[in-house]
């Protein structure tokens, strides 16, 4: 599974594709103060980025992959 959902935490796997965006959106809509752990992620489809930006979910852990980490931090801190 690309994303593992806990009570208030979404754990992203290595590759999170477009097919995961709708499930992520549905999960986030029902969660106040949701957090996202991207530490294992090495590929994140832009549809999921859009969902995360729109939901204003808190990133609790950034990707270990330095390039993806830097790129996502730039997007989420604007």
N, CA, C and O atoms as a CHARMM CRD file, in Angstrom:
* protein
*
  312
    1    1 UNK  N      0.84900  -1.16900   0.00000 PROA 1      0.00000
    2    1 UNK  CA     0.00000   0.00000   0.00000 PROA 1      0.00000
    3    1 UNK  C      0.89900   1.23900   0.00000 PROA 1      0.00000
    4    1 UNK  O      1.89600   1.29100   0.72000 PROA 1      0.00000
    5    2 UNK  N      0.54400   2.21800  -0.80000 PROA 2      0.00000
    6    2 UNK  CA     1.35900   3.42000  -0.93800 PROA 2      0.00000
    7    2 UNK  C      1.23700   4.34600   0.26300 PROA 2      0.00000
    8    2 UNK  O      2.19600   5.02800   0.62200 PROA 2      0.00000
    9    3 UNK  N      0.05900   4.37500   0.88700 PROA 3      0.00000
   10    3 UNK  CA    -0.15700   5.20900   2.07400 PROA 3      0.00000
   11    3 UNK  C     -0.82400   4.34900   3.13900 PROA 3      0.00000
   12    3 UNK  O     -1.81800   3.67200   2.87800 PROA 3      0.00000
   13    4 UNK  N     -0.26600   4.38800   4.33200 PROA 4      0.00000
   14    4 UNK  CA    -0.86800   3.68100   5.47100 PROA 4      0.00000
   15    4 UNK  C     -1.51600   4.74200   6.36100 PROA 4      0.00000
   16    4 UNK  O     -0.86400   5.69000   6.79700 PROA 4      0.00000
   17    5 UNK  N     -2.80200   4.56400   6.61900 PROA 5      0.00000
   18    5 UNK  CA    -3.55100   5.54300   7.39200 PROA 5      0.00000
   19    5 UNK  C     -3.72500   5.08900   8.83700 PROA 5      0.00000
   20    5 UNK  O     -4.22200   3.99500   9.10700 PROA 5      0.00000
   21    6 UNK  N     -3.31000   5.94500   9.74700 PROA 6      0.00000
   22    6 UNK  CA    -3.50900   5.73400  11.18000 PROA 6      0.00000
   23    6 UNK  C     -4.61800   6.68100  11.61900 PROA 6      0.00000
   24    6 UNK  O     -5.29300   7.25900  10.76700 PROA 6      0.00000
   25    7 UNK  N     -4.82600   6.85700  12.91500 PROA 7      0.00000
   26    7 UNK  CA    -5.88800   7.75100  13.39400 PROA 7      0.00000
   27    7 UNK  C     -5.74600   9.15900  12.84200 PROA 7      0.00000
   28    7 UNK  O     -6.67500   9.67800  12.22300 PROA 7      0.00000
   29    8 UNK  N     -4.60600   9.77500  13.05800 PROA 8      0.00000
   30    8 UNK  CA    -4.37900  11.16100  12.62100 PROA 8      0.00000
   31    8 UNK  C     -3.09200  11.30800  11.81900 PROA 8      0.00000
   32    8 UNK  O     -2.60600  12.42100  11.62000 PROA 8      0.00000
   33    9 UNK  N     -2.53300  10.17800  11.35500 PROA 9      0.00000
   34    9 UNK  CA    -1.26100  10.19400  10.65300 PROA 9      0.00000
   35    9 UNK  C     -1.34600   9.35800   9.38100 PROA 9      0.00000
   36    9 UNK  O     -1.83500   8.22900   9.39000 PROA 9      0.00000
   37   10 UNK  N     -0.86100   9.93900   8.29300 PROA 10     0.00000
   38   10 UNK  CA    -0.74400   9.21900   7.02700 PROA 10     0.00000
   39   10 UNK  C      0.73200   8.95300   6.77800 PROA 10     0.00000
   40   10 UNK  O      1.52400   9.89000   6.66900 PROA 10     0.00000
   41   11 UNK  N      1.10600   7.68100   6.68800 PROA 11     0.00000
   42   11 UNK  CA     2.49000   7.27600   6.44100 PROA 11     0.00000
   43   11 UNK  C      2.65400   6.96400   4.95200 PROA 11     0.00000
   44   11 UNK  O      2.08800   5.99400   4.44800 PROA 11     0.00000
   45   12 UNK  N      3.41200   7.77300   4.27200 PROA 12     0.00000
   46   12 UNK  CA     3.60400   7.60000   2.83200 PROA 12     0.00000
   47   12 UNK  C      4.70600   6.58900   2.57800 PROA 12     0.00000
   48   12 UNK  O      5.74800   6.61600   3.23500 PROA 12     0.00000
   49   13 UNK  N      4.47600   5.69700   1.62600 PROA 13     0.00000
   50   13 UNK  CA     5.48300   4.72800   1.21500 PROA 13     0.00000
   51   13 UNK  C      6.44700   5.35000   0.22200 PROA 13     0.00000
   52   13 UNK  O      6.44100   6.56400   0.01800 PROA 13     0.00000
   53   14 UNK  N      7.28100   4.51600  -0.39900 PROA 14     0.00000
   54   14 UNK  CA     8.29000   5.01200  -1.33600 PROA 14     0.00000
   55   14 UNK  C      7.68000   5.72400  -2.53500 PROA 14     0.00000
   56   14 UNK  O      8.10900   6.82100  -2.89300 PROA 14     0.00000
   57   15 UNK  N      6.68000   5.10400  -3.15300 PROA 15     0.00000
   58   15 UNK  CA     6.07500   5.67500  -4.35200 PROA 15     0.00000
   59   15 UNK  C      4.58100   5.85900  -4.11700 PROA 15     0.00000
   60   15 UNK  O      3.85600   4.90200  -3.84400 PROA 15     0.00000
   61   16 UNK  N      4.13400   7.11000  -4.22800 PROA 16     0.00000
   62   16 UNK  CA     2.72300   7.43300  -4.04300 PROA 16     0.00000
   63   16 UNK  C      2.22300   8.00500  -5.36400 PROA 16     0.00000
   64   16 UNK  O      2.59000   9.11200  -5.75800 PROA 16     0.00000
   65   17 UNK  N      1.37800   7.22900  -6.04100 PROA 17     0.00000
   66   17 UNK  CA     0.94100   7.57900  -7.38300 PROA 17     0.00000
   67   17 UNK  C     -0.38500   8.31400  -7.42800 PROA 17     0.00000
   68   17 UNK  O     -1.00000   8.59100  -6.39900 PROA 17     0.00000
   69   18 UNK  N     -0.80600   8.61700  -8.62400 PROA 18     0.00000
   70   18 UNK  CA    -2.04400   9.36300  -8.85000 PROA 18     0.00000
   71   18 UNK  C     -3.25600   8.62000  -8.29200 PROA 18     0.00000
   72   18 UNK  O     -4.20800   9.24900  -7.83000 PROA 18     0.00000
   73   19 UNK  N     -3.22800   7.30300  -8.33100 PROA 19     0.00000
   74   19 UNK  CA    -4.36200   6.50800  -7.85500 PROA 19     0.00000
   75   19 UNK  C     -4.58400   6.64600  -6.34900 PROA 19     0.00000
   76   19 UNK  O     -5.63900   6.25800  -5.84700 PROA 19     0.00000
   77   20 UNK  N     -3.61400   7.19000  -5.62700 PROA 20     0.00000
   78   20 UNK  CA    -3.73700   7.36500  -4.17800 PROA 20     0.00000
   79   20 UNK  C     -4.34100   8.70700  -3.77400 PROA 20     0.00000
   80   20 UNK  O     -4.72000   8.89000  -2.61700 PROA 20     0.00000
   81   21 UNK  N     -4.43300   9.63300  -4.70200 PROA 21     0.00000
   82   21 UNK  CA    -4.87400  10.99400  -4.38200 PROA 21     0.00000
   83   21 UNK  C     -6.31500  11.04300  -3.86700 PROA 21     0.00000
   84   21 UNK  O     -6.59600  11.75900  -2.90500 PROA 21     0.00000
   85   22 UNK  N     -7.20600  10.31600  -4.47300 PROA 22     0.00000
   86   22 UNK  CA    -8.60900  10.35600  -4.04700 PROA 22     0.00000
   87   22 UNK  C     -8.78600   9.78300  -2.63900 PROA 22     0.00000
   88   22 UNK  O     -9.52300  10.33800  -1.82500 PROA 22     0.00000
   89   23 UNK  N     -8.11500   8.68500  -2.36400 PROA 23     0.00000
   90   23 UNK  CA    -8.18700   8.08900  -1.02500 PROA 23     0.00000
   91   23 UNK  C     -7.59800   9.03400   0.01200 PROA 23     0.00000
   92   23 UNK  O     -8.14700   9.18500   1.10400 PROA 23     0.00000
   93   24 UNK  N     -6.48600   9.66800  -0.32700 PROA 24     0.00000
   94   24 UNK  CA    -5.86400  10.63500   0.57200 PROA 24     0.00000
   95   24 UNK  C     -6.80800  11.79400   0.83900 PROA 24     0.00000
   96   24 UNK  O     -6.96400  12.21400   1.98600 PROA 24     0.00000
   97   25 UNK  N     -7.43000  12.30900  -0.18900 PROA 25     0.00000
   98   25 UNK  CA    -8.37800  13.41300  -0.03400 PROA 25     0.00000
   99   25 UNK  C     -9.52900  13.02200   0.88500 PROA 25     0.00000
  100   25 UNK  O     -9.88000  13.77600   1.79300 PROA 25     0.00000
  101   26 UNK  N    -10.11000  11.87000   0.66200 PROA 26     0.00000
  102   26 UNK  CA   -11.22100  11.40900   1.50300 PROA 26     0.00000
  103   26 UNK  C    -10.79200  11.26900   2.95800 PROA 26     0.00000
  104   26 UNK  O    -11.53900  11.64500   3.86200 PROA 26     0.00000
  105   27 UNK  N     -9.60700  10.73600   3.19100 PROA 27     0.00000
  106   27 UNK  CA    -9.11500  10.57200   4.56000 PROA 27     0.00000
  107   27 UNK  C     -8.88200  11.92700   5.21800 PROA 27     0.00000
  108   27 UNK  O     -9.26400  12.13300   6.37000 PROA 27     0.00000
  109   28 UNK  N     -8.26700  12.83900   4.50000 PROA 28     0.00000
  110   28 UNK  CA    -7.97200  14.15700   5.05800 PROA 28     0.00000
  111   28 UNK  C     -9.22900  14.97200   5.35200 PROA 28     0.00000
  112   28 UNK  O     -9.24800  15.75300   6.30300 PROA 28     0.00000
  113   29 UNK  N    -10.26300  14.80300   4.55600 PROA 29     0.00000
  114   29 UNK  CA   -11.50200  15.55000   4.76600 PROA 29     0.00000
  115   29 UNK  C    -12.14600  15.21600   6.10200 PROA 29     0.00000
  116   29 UNK  O    -12.85500  16.04900   6.66700 PROA 29     0.00000
  117   30 UNK  N    -11.92100  14.04900   6.60300 PROA 30     0.00000
  118   30 UNK  CA   -12.51900  13.64900   7.86500 PROA 30     0.00000
  119   30 UNK  C    -11.59800  13.81800   9.06900 PROA 30     0.00000
  120   30 UNK  O    -11.92400  13.36900  10.16700 PROA 30     0.00000
  121   31 UNK  N    -10.45300  14.46100   8.86900 PROA 31     0.00000
  122   31 UNK  CA    -9.46900  14.55000   9.94700 PROA 31     0.00000
  123   31 UNK  C     -9.05700  16.00000  10.20500 PROA 31     0.00000
  124   31 UNK  O     -8.48200  16.66200   9.34200 PROA 31     0.00000
  125   32 UNK  N     -9.36100  16.46800  11.39600 PROA 32     0.00000
  126   32 UNK  CA    -8.82300  17.76500  11.81900 PROA 32     0.00000
  127   32 UNK  C     -7.42600  17.50000  12.37300 PROA 32     0.00000
  128   32 UNK  O     -7.19400  16.47700  13.01600 PROA 32     0.00000
  129   33 UNK  N     -6.51700  18.40100  12.12900 PROA 33     0.00000
  130   33 UNK  CA    -5.14200  18.27900  12.63500 PROA 33     0.00000
  131   33 UNK  C     -4.42200  17.03300  12.12700 PROA 33     0.00000
  132   33 UNK  O     -3.62900  16.43600  12.85500 PROA 33     0.00000
  133   34 UNK  N     -4.68900  16.64400  10.90200 PROA 34     0.00000
  134   34 UNK  CA    -4.01600  15.48000  10.31900 PROA 34     0.00000
  135   34 UNK  C     -2.53400  15.78000  10.10300 PROA 34     0.00000
  136   34 UNK  O     -2.14800  16.91000   9.80500 PROA 34     0.00000
  137   35 UNK  N     -1.71700  14.74100  10.26100 PROA 35     0.00000
  138   35 UNK  CA    -0.28200  14.85000  10.04000 PROA 35     0.00000
  139   35 UNK  C      0.12900  13.85700   8.95600 PROA 35     0.00000
  140   35 UNK  O     -0.51500  12.82800   8.74900 PROA 35     0.00000
  141   36 UNK  N      1.21900  14.19700   8.27200 PROA 36     0.00000
  142   36 UNK  CA     1.70600  13.38300   7.16700 PROA 36     0.00000
  143   36 UNK  C      3.18800  13.08800   7.37200 PROA 36     0.00000
  144   36 UNK  O      3.98400  13.99500   7.61500 PROA 36     0.00000
  145   37 UNK  N      3.54700  11.81500   7.27100 PROA 37     0.00000
  146   37 UNK  CA     4.94200  11.38900   7.38100 PROA 37     0.00000
  147   37 UNK  C      5.42300  10.99400   5.98900 PROA 37     0.00000
  148   37 UNK  O      4.99100   9.98400   5.43400 PROA 37     0.00000
  149   38 UNK  N      6.31000  11.79300   5.44000 PROA 38     0.00000
  150   38 UNK  CA     6.83000  11.56400   4.09000 PROA 38     0.00000
  151   38 UNK  C      8.23100  10.95700   4.10000 PROA 38     0.00000
  152   38 UNK  O      8.87000  10.87300   3.05100 PROA 38     0.00000
  153   39 UNK  N      8.71400  10.53800   5.25300 PROA 39     0.00000
  154   39 UNK  CA    10.12000  10.13300   5.38900 PROA 39     0.00000
  155   39 UNK  C     10.54700   9.01900   4.43200 PROA 39     0.00000
  156   39 UNK  O     11.69100   9.02200   3.97800 PROA 39     0.00000
  157   40 UNK  N      9.68400   8.08600   4.11600 PROA 40     0.00000
  158   40 UNK  CA    10.04800   6.97300   3.23000 PROA 40     0.00000
  159   40 UNK  C      9.82300   7.29100   1.74800 PROA 40     0.00000
  160   40 UNK  O     10.22100   6.51500   0.88000 PROA 40     0.00000
  161   41 UNK  N      9.19700   8.40900   1.46500 PROA 41     0.00000
  162   41 UNK  CA     8.77900   8.74000   0.09700 PROA 41     0.00000
  163   41 UNK  C      9.96900   9.14100  -0.79100 PROA 41     0.00000
  164   41 UNK  O     10.82600   9.92700  -0.38700 PROA 41     0.00000
  165   42 UNK  N      9.99600   8.58300  -2.00500 PROA 42     0.00000
  166   42 UNK  CA    10.99100   8.97800  -3.00000 PROA 42     0.00000
  167   42 UNK  C     10.33100   9.48900  -4.27700 PROA 42     0.00000
  168   42 UNK  O     10.98500  10.12700  -5.10200 PROA 42     0.00000
  169   43 UNK  N      9.03600   9.21100  -4.44100 PROA 43     0.00000
  170   43 UNK  CA     8.27300   9.72200  -5.58700 PROA 43     0.00000
  171   43 UNK  C      6.86100  10.05400  -5.12000 PROA 43     0.00000
  172   43 UNK  O      6.17900   9.22400  -4.51900 PROA 43     0.00000
  173   44 UNK  N      6.43800  11.27400  -5.40600 PROA 44     0.00000
  174   44 UNK  CA     5.11900  11.73700  -5.00100 PROA 44     0.00000
  175   44 UNK  C      4.44400  12.37800  -6.20200 PROA 44     0.00000
  176   44 UNK  O      4.90000  13.41000  -6.69500 PROA 44     0.00000
  177   45 UNK  N      3.35500  11.77100  -6.67700 PROA 45     0.00000
  178   45 UNK  CA     2.64200  12.30800  -7.83200 PROA 45     0.00000
  179   45 UNK  C      2.07600  13.68800  -7.48000 PROA 45     0.00000
  180   45 UNK  O      1.60400  13.88900  -6.36100 PROA 45     0.00000
  181   46 UNK  N      2.11600  14.63800  -8.41900 PROA 46     0.00000
  182   46 UNK  CA     1.61800  15.99600  -8.16700 PROA 46     0.00000
  183   46 UNK  C      0.16500  16.06500  -7.68300 PROA 46     0.00000
  184   46 UNK  O     -0.19600  17.01300  -6.98700 PROA 46     0.00000
  185   47 UNK  N     -0.66200  15.10000  -8.02900 PROA 47     0.00000
  186   47 UNK  CA    -2.04800  15.10500  -7.54600 PROA 47     0.00000
  187   47 UNK  C     -2.09000  15.02900  -6.02300 PROA 47     0.00000
  188   47 UNK  O     -2.94200  15.65400  -5.39100 PROA 47     0.00000
  189   48 UNK  N     -1.18200  14.27200  -5.44300 PROA 48     0.00000
  190   48 UNK  CA    -1.11100  14.16100  -3.98500 PROA 48     0.00000
  191   48 UNK  C     -0.58100  15.44100  -3.35700 PROA 48     0.00000
  192   48 UNK  O     -1.00300  15.82200  -2.26500 PROA 48     0.00000
  193   49 UNK  N      0.32900  16.09700  -4.03500 PROA 49     0.00000
  194   49 UNK  CA     0.82500  17.38800  -3.55500 PROA 49     0.00000
  195   49 UNK  C     -0.31700  18.39300  -3.51700 PROA 49     0.00000
  196   49 UNK  O     -0.44500  19.14800  -2.55300 PROA 49     0.00000
  197   50 UNK  N     -1.13700  18.41000  -4.54400 PROA 50     0.00000
  198   50 UNK  CA    -2.28800  19.32100  -4.58700 PROA 50     0.00000
  199   50 UNK  C     -3.24000  19.04300  -3.42600 PROA 50     0.00000
  200   50 UNK  O     -3.73400  19.97300  -2.78900 PROA 50     0.00000
  201   51 UNK  N     -3.49500  17.78300  -3.15500 PROA 51     0.00000
  202   51 UNK  CA    -4.37600  17.41600  -2.04400 PROA 51     0.00000
  203   51 UNK  C     -3.78700  17.89300  -0.71700 PROA 51     0.00000
  204   51 UNK  O     -4.50200  18.44800   0.11700 PROA 51     0.00000
  205   52 UNK  N     -2.50000  17.68000  -0.52400 PROA 52     0.00000
  206   52 UNK  CA    -1.85800  18.10800   0.72300 PROA 52     0.00000
  207   52 UNK  C     -1.87400  19.62400   0.87500 PROA 52     0.00000
  208   52 UNK  O     -2.12300  20.13700   1.96600 PROA 52     0.00000
  209   53 UNK  N     -1.61500  20.32800  -0.19500 PROA 53     0.00000
  210   53 UNK  CA    -1.64900  21.79500  -0.13500 PROA 53     0.00000
  211   53 UNK  C     -3.05000  22.30400   0.18200 PROA 53     0.00000
  212   53 UNK  O     -3.21400  23.19800   1.01100 PROA 53     0.00000
  213   54 UNK  N     -4.04400  21.74700  -0.46700 PROA 54     0.00000
  214   54 UNK  CA    -5.42700  22.19100  -0.24900 PROA 54     0.00000
  215   54 UNK  C     -5.90800  21.88600   1.16200 PROA 54     0.00000
  216   54 UNK  O     -6.67400  22.65800   1.73900 PROA 54     0.00000
  217   55 UNK  N     -5.46800  20.77700   1.71300 PROA 55     0.00000
  218   55 UNK  CA    -5.93500  20.36200   3.03700 PROA 55     0.00000
  219   55 UNK  C     -5.18200  21.06600   4.17100 PROA 55     0.00000
  220   55 UNK  O     -5.65200  21.11100   5.30800 PROA 55     0.00000
  221   56 UNK  N     -4.01700  21.60800   3.84700 PROA 56     0.00000
  222   56 UNK  CA    -3.15300  22.24000   4.85900 PROA 56     0.00000
  223   56 UNK  C     -2.74300  21.25800   5.95900 PROA 56     0.00000
  224   56 UNK  O     -2.58000  21.63100   7.12100 PROA 56     0.00000
  225   57 UNK  N     -2.58200  20.00900   5.56600 PROA 57     0.00000
  226   57 UNK  CA    -2.12500  18.98300   6.51300 PROA 57     0.00000
  227   57 UNK  C     -0.71700  19.32000   6.98100 PROA 57     0.00000
  228   57 UNK  O      0.08300  19.87400   6.22700 PROA 57     0.00000
  229   58 UNK  N     -0.42700  18.98700   8.20900 PROA 58     0.00000
  230   58 UNK  CA     0.88600  19.24300   8.79300 PROA 58     0.00000
  231   58 UNK  C      1.85500  18.14300   8.37000 PROA 58     0.00000
  232   58 UNK  O      1.55000  16.95800   8.50200 PROA 58     0.00000
  233   59 UNK  N      3.01100  18.53400   7.86600 PROA 59     0.00000
  234   59 UNK  CA     4.05100  17.56900   7.51700 PROA 59     0.00000
  235   59 UNK  C      4.85300  17.29400   8.78500 PROA 59     0.00000
  236   59 UNK  O      5.54400  18.17900   9.28900 PROA 59     0.00000
  237   60 UNK  N      4.76200  16.07700   9.29700 PROA 60     0.00000
  238   60 UNK  CA     5.46200  15.74000  10.53500 PROA 60     0.00000
  239   60 UNK  C      6.85600  15.18700  10.27600 PROA 60     0.00000
  240   60 UNK  O      7.71100  15.23300  11.16100 PROA 60     0.00000
  241   61 UNK  N      7.09800  14.66500   9.07900 PROA 61     0.00000
  242   61 UNK  CA     8.42300  14.16000   8.70700 PROA 61     0.00000
  243   61 UNK  C      8.60600  14.34300   7.20200 PROA 61     0.00000
  244   61 UNK  O      7.77200  13.91600   6.40300 PROA 61     0.00000
  245   62 UNK  N      9.70600  14.98100   6.83600 PROA 62     0.00000
  246   62 UNK  CA    10.02300  15.22100   5.42900 PROA 62     0.00000
  247   62 UNK  C     10.74000  14.01000   4.84300 PROA 62     0.00000
  248   62 UNK  O     11.26800  13.18300   5.58700 PROA 62     0.00000
  249   63 UNK  N     10.76300  13.89600   3.49600 PROA 63     0.00000
  250   63 UNK  CA    11.44800  12.76700   2.86700 PROA 63     0.00000
  251   63 UNK  C     12.93200  12.72200   3.22800 PROA 63     0.00000
  252   63 UNK  O     13.57900  13.76000   3.36800 PROA 63     0.00000
  253   64 UNK  N     13.45400  11.52300   3.37400 PROA 64     0.00000
  254   64 UNK  CA    14.88900  11.34900   3.59400 PROA 64     0.00000
  255   64 UNK  C     15.67400  11.66200   2.32200 PROA 64     0.00000
  256   64 UNK  O     16.83100  12.07800   2.37500 PROA 64     0.00000
  257   65 UNK  N     15.01900  11.45500   1.17400 PROA 65     0.00000
  258   65 UNK  CA    15.61800  11.81600  -0.11400 PROA 65     0.00000
  259   65 UNK  C     15.81100  13.33700  -0.14200 PROA 65     0.00000
  260   65 UNK  O     14.83800  14.09000  -0.10700 PROA 65     0.00000
  261   66 UNK  N     17.05900  13.77900  -0.20600 PROA 66     0.00000
  262   66 UNK  CA    17.37000  15.20100  -0.06400 PROA 66     0.00000
  263   66 UNK  C     16.79300  16.07800  -1.17700 PROA 66     0.00000
  264   66 UNK  O     16.36000  17.19900  -0.91200 PROA 66     0.00000
  265   67 UNK  N     16.78100  15.58800  -2.40700 PROA 67     0.00000
  266   67 UNK  CA    16.24100  16.37300  -3.52000 PROA 67     0.00000
  267   67 UNK  C     14.73400  16.56600  -3.34700 PROA 67     0.00000
  268   67 UNK  O     14.23700  17.68600  -3.46100 PROA 67     0.00000
  269   68 UNK  N     14.01200  15.49000  -3.07500 PROA 68     0.00000
  270   68 UNK  CA    12.57000  15.59200  -2.86500 PROA 68     0.00000
  271   68 UNK  C     12.26900  16.43500  -1.63500 PROA 68     0.00000
  272   68 UNK  O     11.33700  17.23900  -1.64900 PROA 68     0.00000
  273   69 UNK  N     13.03700  16.26200  -0.58700 PROA 69     0.00000
  274   69 UNK  CA    12.87900  17.03900   0.64400 PROA 69     0.00000
  275   69 UNK  C     12.97000  18.53600   0.34300 PROA 69     0.00000
  276   69 UNK  O     12.07700  19.29900   0.71300 PROA 69     0.00000
  277   70 UNK  N     14.03000  18.95100  -0.31800 PROA 70     0.00000
  278   70 UNK  CA    14.23800  20.36500  -0.63000 PROA 70     0.00000
  279   70 UNK  C     13.13200  20.91400  -1.51900 PROA 70     0.00000
  280   70 UNK  O     12.63800  22.02000  -1.30000 PROA 70     0.00000
  281   71 UNK  N     12.75000  20.14100  -2.51300 PROA 71     0.00000
  282   71 UNK  CA    11.71900  20.58100  -3.45200 PROA 71     0.00000
  283   71 UNK  C     10.37500  20.74900  -2.74000 PROA 71     0.00000
  284   71 UNK  O      9.69100  21.75400  -2.93900 PROA 71     0.00000
  285   72 UNK  N      9.99300  19.77500  -1.91500 PROA 72     0.00000
  286   72 UNK  CA     8.71200  19.85200  -1.21400 PROA 72     0.00000
  287   72 UNK  C      8.69800  20.95700  -0.15300 PROA 72     0.00000
  288   72 UNK  O      7.68700  21.63900   0.01500 PROA 72     0.00000
  289   73 UNK  N      9.79700  21.13600   0.55300 PROA 73     0.00000
  290   73 UNK  CA     9.84200  22.20900   1.54300 PROA 73     0.00000
  291   73 UNK  C      9.63900  23.55800   0.88900 PROA 73     0.00000
  292   73 UNK  O      8.98700  24.43300   1.45900 PROA 73     0.00000
  293   74 UNK  N     10.18500  23.73600  -0.29100 PROA 74     0.00000
  294   74 UNK  CA    10.00500  24.98800  -1.02800 PROA 74     0.00000
  295   74 UNK  C      8.52600  25.22000  -1.34500 PROA 74     0.00000
  296   74 UNK  O      8.03100  26.34000  -1.21900 PROA 74     0.00000
  297   75 UNK  N      7.83800  24.18700  -1.74600 PROA 75     0.00000
  298   75 UNK  CA     6.42500  24.29300  -2.09800 PROA 75     0.00000
  299   75 UNK  C      5.56500  24.55600  -0.86900 PROA 75     0.00000
  300   75 UNK  O      4.67400  25.40500  -0.90400 PROA 75     0.00000
  301   76 UNK  N      5.82200  23.84700   0.20100 PROA 76     0.00000
  302   76 UNK  CA     4.95900  23.91000   1.38200 PROA 76     0.00000
  303   76 UNK  C      5.25900  25.08500   2.31300 PROA 76     0.00000
  304   76 UNK  O      4.47900  25.34400   3.22900 PROA 76     0.00000
  305   77 UNK  N      6.34600  25.79000   2.10800 PROA 77     0.00000
  306   77 UNK  CA     6.65700  26.91000   2.98800 PROA 77     0.00000
  307   77 UNK  C      6.40200  28.26100   2.31900 PROA 77     0.00000
  308   77 UNK  O      6.77000  29.29800   2.87300 PROA 77     0.00000
  309   78 UNK  N      5.79400  28.26700   1.16800 PROA 78     0.00000
  310   78 UNK  CA     5.47600  29.53400   0.48600 PROA 78     0.00000
  311   78 UNK  C      4.28800  30.17800   1.11300 PROA 78     0.00000
  312   78 UNK  O      3.86800  31.25100   0.68000 PROA 78     0.00000
